[in-house]
Amino acid sequence: MKEELKRIIKSKYFSLTEHPIELSGGGFSRVYFNLRDMLCDPNELQLTCDCMDDVIDELLVNPMGEQAVEQGVDVLCTPLFGAAPMTAMLSVHNGCRAAYVRKEAKKHGAGGRFIGEVREGDRVIMLDDVCTSEKSIKDAEHLVVKAGGSIVGRAVILDRRRTVGTRLRISSLFHIDDFTDER
């Protein structure tokens, strides 16, 4: 399954541009992945979720390199919008709630930064499609912890981080090096 998903990403959702483009996570790169479109195709979403279920299962056995989460996970949470379809489907697969964190508080209706909820004591796995700078996942985590949740793991489809040192521990299906040596 994972090799099939890699083939799909490489053939349809990966590009090496002539000139650097600005990335949503900051910085510029000639390497671009458009995984949001992949998660809008029902067959590709299903394949992605089947692969990500294995990553989540591994996190539940050995989250963030520490002790096991014996009671599972209560919430799968993602910054809007990239991984929203995947998060919804994975919450069904794993029998837990989904929550989505907005970049800004909604100014109408009930307002707030969450769609769905994180409750005091919830065990939360953070999800995203691509991790470039960690900014969106860190911002979302801050709100999850403020709401009383505990981060028990992080998982992304693609980790494109090149830096080492003070990085978040994030499990991923793929790393940028699986597709290119280009920075």
Backbone bond lengths (Angstrom), bond angles and torsions (degrees), N, CA, C in turn:
res aa  C-N    CA-C-N  psi(-1)  N-CA   C-N-CA  omega(-1)  CA-C   N-CA-C  phi
1 M - - - 1.453 - - 1.529 111.27 -
2 K 1.335 115.79 -46.42 1.460 119.72 -176.09 1.526 111.17 -62.84
3 E 1.312 116.83 -40.14 1.474 119.95 179.08 1.527 111.42 -66.44
4 E 1.323 116.57 -36.79 1.469 120.66 176.29 1.530 110.18 -63.88
5 L 1.327 117.05 -43.55 1.458 120.33 178.45 1.531 110.30 -63.95
6 K 1.311 117.67 -41.50 1.466 120.83 177.23 1.524 110.90 -59.83
7 R 1.320 116.65 -42.54 1.463 120.89 178.62 1.528 110.77 -61.63
8 I 1.333 116.94 -42.68 1.468 121.42 179.21 1.530 110.38 -63.53
9 I 1.304 116.54 -46.52 1.469 119.91 179.62 1.523 110.16 -59.78
10 K 1.316 116.30 -47.73 1.468 120.13 -177.01 1.530 111.67 -64.08
11 S 1.317 116.93 -36.41 1.473 119.09 -176.15 1.529 113.50 -84.55
12 K 1.335 118.10 -26.91 1.468 119.51 -173.33 1.524 115.66 -120.48
13 Y 1.322 118.33 -26.65 1.467 120.16 -168.53 1.527 114.53 -123.98
14 F 1.308 116.46 8.31 1.450 122.77 178.59 1.519 108.49 -118.26
15 S 1.317 116.33 136.29 1.468 118.90 173.98 1.517 110.20 -144.80
16 L 1.301 114.43 150.11 1.448 123.92 174.92 1.519 105.32 -114.08
17 T 1.328 116.48 106.20 1.465 121.43 -172.99 1.527 111.14 -85.05
18 E 1.316 115.57 159.18 1.461 120.88 179.41 1.527 110.79 -67.40
19 H 1.339 116.06 -41.30 1.455 121.62 -179.17 1.531 109.31 -119.30
20 P 1.320 117.53 147.83 1.469 120.02 178.50 1.529 111.67 -58.65
21 I 1.324 115.00 142.44 1.464 121.46 176.16 1.521 108.40 -116.66
22 E 1.344 115.21 154.27 1.452 119.60 179.17 1.525 109.78 -76.87
23 L 1.310 116.20 133.22 1.460 122.09 -179.64 1.526 110.06 -94.87
24 S 1.325 117.20 147.42 1.464 120.20 -179.55 1.526 111.61 -62.89
25 G 1.320 117.21 -28.48 1.457 121.06 178.91 1.519 113.65 -83.96
26 G 1.332 115.70 2.15 1.457 120.30 -179.43 1.517 111.50 104.32
27 G 1.287 115.36 152.18 1.456 120.84 178.66 1.520 112.38 84.29
28 F 1.321 114.42 -179.41 1.462 122.41 -179.19 1.513 108.92 -129.15
29 S 1.319 115.74 149.08 1.455 120.87 178.87 1.516 109.82 -158.26
30 R 1.315 115.59 152.50 1.466 120.51 171.62 1.531 110.69 -83.90
31 V 1.321 116.42 -13.00 1.466 122.33 -178.26 1.518 109.13 -93.28
32 Y 1.338 116.26 124.97 1.465 119.87 -178.51 1.521 110.13 -132.94
33 F 1.335 115.71 134.71 1.456 123.04 174.53 1.522 108.01 -120.52
34 N 1.324 117.52 128.81 1.459 122.05 178.52 1.529 109.24 -112.32
35 L 1.316 116.39 70.45 1.460 120.50 -175.60 1.525 112.75 -76.84
36 R 1.318 117.85 -17.16 1.467 120.00 177.01 1.527 110.71 -59.70
37 D 1.314 116.45 -42.73 1.473 119.13 178.47 1.519 111.25 -64.90
38 M 1.322 117.22 -36.85 1.465 120.45 178.69 1.528 110.63 -60.57
39 L 1.340 116.14 -38.53 1.461 120.15 -177.30 1.520 112.95 -77.01
40 C 1.332 117.33 -1.63 1.469 121.92 175.18 1.521 111.91 -96.66
41 D 1.315 117.69 -9.02 1.462 122.23 176.47 1.530 107.63 -91.91
42 P 1.328 118.95 123.28 1.471 119.85 -173.44 1.529 114.17 -59.55
43 N 1.318 118.07 -40.31 1.464 120.16 -178.99 1.526 111.58 -70.68
44 E 1.319 116.30 -40.03 1.458 120.44 179.58 1.526 110.85 -72.64
45 L 1.319 117.17 -34.14 1.465 121.00 174.34 1.525 110.09 -63.06
46 Q 1.329 117.15 -45.25 1.466 121.08 179.52 1.523 110.91 -61.07
47 L 1.326 116.88 -44.92 1.467 120.87 179.15 1.530 110.40 -62.83
48 T 1.320 116.36 -43.66 1.461 120.70 178.30 1.528 110.66 -59.81
49 C 1.316 116.76 -46.12 1.469 120.62 -179.29 1.519 112.00 -65.18
50 D 1.324 116.81 -38.74 1.468 119.31 176.66 1.529 110.20 -60.01
51 C 1.320 117.05 -40.85 1.469 120.74 178.10 1.524 111.42 -70.80
52 M 1.325 117.16 -41.99 1.470 120.55 -178.95 1.530 111.52 -68.89
53 D 1.330 118.52 -26.58 1.468 120.43 174.71 1.529 110.42 -57.43
54 D 1.336 116.73 -38.30 1.465 120.24 178.08 1.528 110.94 -64.56
55 V 1.336 117.21 -39.16 1.469 121.34 178.86 1.530 109.40 -65.49
56 I 1.327 116.82 -43.95 1.474 120.72 179.18 1.525 110.45 -64.33
57 D 1.331 116.86 -42.90 1.470 119.80 177.30 1.527 110.80 -57.23
58 E 1.320 116.90 -42.44 1.465 121.00 178.54 1.522 111.22 -64.67
59 L 1.323 117.29 -39.13 1.469 120.47 177.23 1.525 111.11 -63.02
60 L 1.315 116.91 -37.39 1.460 120.39 -178.83 1.522 111.73 -71.13
61 V 1.327 116.63 -23.38 1.457 121.03 176.37 1.522 110.35 -84.18
62 N 1.334 116.49 -39.80 1.464 120.38 -175.61 1.525 110.36 -146.10
63 P 1.333 118.25 69.75 1.454 120.71 -175.94 1.520 112.60 -68.31
64 M 1.308 115.36 133.62 1.461 123.44 173.38 1.528 111.74 48.12
65 G 1.338 116.28 30.46 1.451 120.51 176.04 1.516 114.48 74.20
66 E 1.323 117.56 16.50 1.462 120.96 -175.26 1.526 110.17 -120.44
67 Q 1.325 116.96 -151.85 1.456 120.73 -177.67 1.544 111.11 -70.93
68 A 1.303 115.35 158.69 1.457 120.69 -178.74 1.526 111.46 -70.42
69 V 1.320 115.02 150.74 1.464 121.25 174.06 1.523 105.76 -91.34
70 E 1.325 115.66 97.54 1.458 120.34 -171.79 1.519 113.16 -70.53
71 Q 1.320 117.40 -25.71 1.457 119.29 -176.32 1.523 112.65 -103.83
72 G 1.313 117.32 19.41 1.448 120.54 175.86 1.512 113.46 76.25
73 V 1.310 114.14 -151.91 1.457 121.43 -176.81 1.528 108.40 -128.89
74 D 1.312 116.32 143.32 1.463 121.04 179.59 1.518 112.47 -95.07
75 V 1.357 116.27 -34.44 1.463 120.89 -173.30 1.523 109.84 -141.63
76 L 1.323 114.76 136.31 1.464 121.61 165.51 1.512 105.31 -102.65
77 C 1.322 116.96 127.60 1.461 121.08 -172.45 1.521 109.90 -129.40
78 T 1.329 116.15 142.99 1.458 121.00 178.69 1.517 110.99 -142.87
79 P 1.323 116.17 149.03 1.461 118.22 168.22 1.531 107.61 -68.48
80 L 1.336 117.19 140.64 1.464 119.20 176.60 1.524 108.22 -70.51
81 F 1.282 119.67 144.47 1.443 132.75 11.36 1.532 112.56 -123.43
82 G 1.303 117.62 -20.55 1.461 121.89 -169.52 1.509 116.57 -45.40
83 A 1.306 117.70 -52.74 1.467 121.08 -173.60 1.521 112.96 -99.18
84 A 1.319 118.27 13.75 1.469 120.41 -177.07 1.529 113.30 -58.36
85 P 1.351 119.71 -47.56 1.475 117.69 179.52 1.531 112.46 -62.16
86 M 1.331 116.45 -40.21 1.456 120.74 179.65 1.529 110.69 -65.00
87 T 1.320 116.90 -42.01 1.463 121.04 -179.30 1.524 111.06 -62.71
88 A 1.335 116.79 -42.10 1.467 120.29 178.29 1.525 110.87 -61.18
89 M 1.334 116.53 -48.04 1.463 119.86 -177.56 1.530 111.06 -67.00
90 L 1.329 117.11 -40.55 1.461 119.61 179.65 1.523 112.07 -67.52
91 S 1.334 117.58 -30.65 1.467 118.87 177.06 1.528 110.20 -66.07
92 V 1.314 117.30 -35.91 1.470 121.11 175.87 1.536 108.99 -66.54
93 H 1.330 117.05 -47.50 1.474 121.19 179.66 1.525 111.90 -57.06
94 N 1.337 116.35 -36.40 1.463 121.14 -173.03 1.519 114.23 -101.47
95 G 1.344 117.46 2.49 1.456 121.20 176.41 1.517 113.45 62.71
96 C 1.323 116.22 39.89 1.466 119.84 179.72 1.535 109.02 -135.23
97 R 1.323 115.59 173.44 1.461 120.24 179.65 1.524 110.46 -80.99
98 A 1.324 114.76 159.72 1.465 121.75 172.39 1.519 107.89 -112.72
99 A 1.314 115.50 148.05 1.463 120.87 174.40 1.523 108.04 -141.54
100 Y 1.312 115.12 147.17 1.459 121.76 -178.04 1.522 108.18 -128.18
101 V 1.321 116.37 137.03 1.457 121.36 -178.07 1.525 109.13 -107.75
102 R 1.328 115.45 122.93 1.465 120.67 176.34 1.530 109.64 -79.06
103 K 1.344 115.76 153.60 1.464 120.19 176.00 1.517 110.98 -66.63
104 E 1.324 116.10 -33.94 1.464 121.31 -179.84 1.527 108.56 -134.35
105 A 1.320 115.09 155.73 1.463 119.74 176.72 1.528 109.61 -65.38
106 K 1.310 115.63 138.62 1.464 121.39 176.90 1.525 108.23 -68.00
107 K 1.312 116.29 135.12 1.465 120.77 -175.11 1.529 113.15 -91.73
108 H 1.321 118.34 -7.48 1.457 121.09 179.47 1.535 109.28 -125.82
109 G 1.306 115.37 175.26 1.461 119.54 -178.79 1.521 110.73 61.29
110 A 1.323 116.26 -138.70 1.464 121.01 -179.06 1.526 111.91 -78.79
111 G 1.336 116.79 -10.00 1.462 120.20 179.35 1.514 111.21 70.70
112 G 1.309 115.40 -159.56 1.457 120.56 175.82 1.509 114.09 91.59
113 R 1.317 114.64 168.00 1.457 122.34 -178.60 1.527 112.87 -100.97
114 F 1.345 116.69 -15.00 1.468 119.73 -177.30 1.513 112.12 -102.28
115 I 1.315 115.39 143.74 1.456 123.63 160.84 1.528 102.33 -110.07
116 G 1.314 116.86 125.23 1.456 119.59 -167.49 1.513 107.25 85.21
117 E 1.322 116.98 -172.71 1.457 117.37 -177.96 1.512 112.22 -142.58
118 V 1.309 113.50 152.58 1.460 122.92 170.17 1.513 105.35 -118.60
119 R 1.336 115.16 125.18 1.463 121.29 -176.82 1.536 110.98 -104.26
120 E 1.312 114.87 160.77 1.466 121.17 175.46 1.529 108.79 -53.78
121 G 1.326 116.37 127.89 1.466 121.72 177.67 1.520 115.27 87.25
122 D 1.323 118.68 -5.03 1.474 120.47 179.25 1.526 111.08 -63.76
123 R 1.322 114.91 138.39 1.459 122.13 172.19 1.527 106.33 -91.96
124 V 1.340 116.21 123.51 1.464 121.40 -169.72 1.523 110.92 -123.77
125 I 1.326 115.26 133.20 1.461 121.37 168.27 1.522 106.89 -106.30
126 M 1.321 115.65 126.62 1.457 122.20 177.76 1.521 109.04 -86.58
127 L 1.316 116.69 136.20 1.461 122.60 179.36 1.531 110.09 -125.11
128 D 1.325 116.23 153.38 1.460 121.52 170.70 1.516 107.93 -158.88
129 D 1.327 115.19 164.54 1.461 118.20 178.74 1.528 110.33 -79.08
130 V 1.334 116.95 -53.72 1.466 122.47 -178.17 1.519 109.02 -130.43
131 C 1.317 116.45 137.77 1.466 120.93 173.05 1.519 108.16 -111.56
132 T 1.332 115.80 118.84 1.457 121.65 178.07 1.521 111.06 -109.58
133 S 1.323 115.98 -53.66 1.466 120.01 -173.91 1.528 113.00 -119.70
134 E 1.307 118.46 -6.39 1.467 125.37 -176.12 1.523 113.20 76.38
135 K 1.332 118.50 -7.47 1.459 121.17 -173.82 1.524 112.50 -59.39
136 S 1.318 118.37 -50.84 1.468 119.54 -175.58 1.525 111.56 -65.07
137 I 1.315 117.52 -39.38 1.465 119.41 -179.51 1.531 110.51 -71.34
138 K 1.334 117.83 -37.61 1.474 120.72 177.20 1.531 110.56 -64.57
139 D 1.332 116.51 -44.02 1.468 120.06 179.38 1.524 110.92 -60.59
140 A 1.335 116.63 -44.18 1.465 121.07 179.48 1.532 110.67 -65.88
141 E 1.329 117.20 -42.29 1.466 121.01 179.03 1.519 111.76 -59.35
142 H 1.302 116.47 -40.55 1.468 120.55 179.48 1.534 109.93 -55.92
143 L 1.319 117.17 -43.82 1.463 120.95 -179.55 1.528 111.68 -70.77
144 V 1.326 117.14 -36.32 1.466 121.14 177.61 1.525 109.78 -61.99
145 V 1.309 116.77 -47.04 1.470 121.11 -179.81 1.524 109.93 -65.91
146 K 1.308 117.40 -40.59 1.469 121.23 178.14 1.528 110.97 -60.99
147 A 1.342 117.22 -32.28 1.461 121.97 178.44 1.525 112.61 -80.50
148 G 1.338 116.86 -4.97 1.459 120.19 177.57 1.512 114.95 105.10
149 G 1.323 117.57 1.28 1.455 120.97 179.37 1.520 111.85 -80.61
150 S 1.309 115.34 159.09 1.456 122.52 177.95 1.523 108.20 -118.43
151 I 1.333 117.44 125.07 1.467 121.09 -179.89 1.521 108.43 -78.22
152 V 1.342 116.51 117.81 1.460 120.87 -179.93 1.525 111.88 -107.98
153 G 1.330 117.25 -3.19 1.456 120.25 177.58 1.506 111.33 177.15
154 R 1.338 114.21 164.64 1.461 122.40 177.57 1.514 107.82 -138.87
155 A 1.333 116.60 138.76 1.465 119.83 179.46 1.524 109.82 -146.15
156 V 1.326 115.22 140.01 1.461 121.99 176.80 1.521 108.85 -134.82
157 I 1.311 114.76 159.64 1.464 118.96 174.39 1.519 109.14 -69.84
158 L 1.355 116.03 -47.89 1.452 120.91 -174.49 1.523 111.03 -132.38
159 D 1.307 115.93 125.68 1.463 122.58 174.80 1.528 106.95 -101.80
160 R 1.336 115.76 111.23 1.462 119.08 -179.49 1.524 111.28 -104.65
161 R 1.339 116.72 12.59 1.461 120.08 179.07 1.527 109.76 -67.08
162 R 1.318 115.52 137.63 1.464 121.45 177.46 1.518 111.40 -109.97
163 T 1.323 116.59 -15.81 1.461 119.91 -175.51 1.521 110.38 -80.99
164 V 1.291 115.40 158.25 1.467 121.86 174.29 1.520 107.34 -124.76
165 G 1.296 116.55 174.37 1.460 118.99 -179.96 1.505 110.66 107.34
166 T 1.318 117.44 -124.60 1.465 121.55 -175.38 1.517 110.26 -82.98
167 R 1.302 115.64 73.25 1.457 121.53 178.82 1.517 109.84 -109.19
168 L 1.337 114.96 151.45 1.459 119.27 171.66 1.520 108.84 -66.62
169 R 1.319 116.14 148.61 1.467 120.16 173.32 1.529 106.71 -82.08
170 I 1.329 115.71 112.95 1.459 121.69 -177.06 1.525 108.73 -129.54
171 S 1.320 116.88 124.81 1.462 121.07 174.28 1.521 108.37 -81.77
172 S 1.322 116.30 145.09 1.465 118.98 -179.47 1.516 110.70 -145.49
173 L 1.331 114.11 154.19 1.464 119.58 172.47 1.517 110.37 -72.04
174 F 1.335 115.37 -41.93 1.459 121.04 -175.43 1.524 110.46 -136.47
175 H 1.314 114.49 157.35 1.465 122.27 171.69 1.527 106.71 -118.61
176 I 1.313 116.26 153.95 1.462 121.07 -179.42 1.539 111.41 -51.63
177 D 1.330 116.40 -34.12 1.470 120.28 -179.56 1.521 112.20 -65.15
178 D 1.328 118.64 -17.34 1.462 121.19 175.01 1.528 111.77 -69.63
179 F 1.347 116.50 -15.45 1.456 120.85 -175.56 1.521 113.65 -116.86
180 T 1.322 117.30 -29.79 1.461 120.08 -175.93 1.516 111.23 -163.94
181 D 1.332 115.74 157.06 1.460 121.70 172.12 1.518 110.51 -93.32
182 E 1.342 115.69 -9.69 1.467 122.38 -179.04 1.514 110.03 -63.84
183 R 1.310 116.48 146.32 1.478 120.50 178.71 1.461 109.73 -100.38
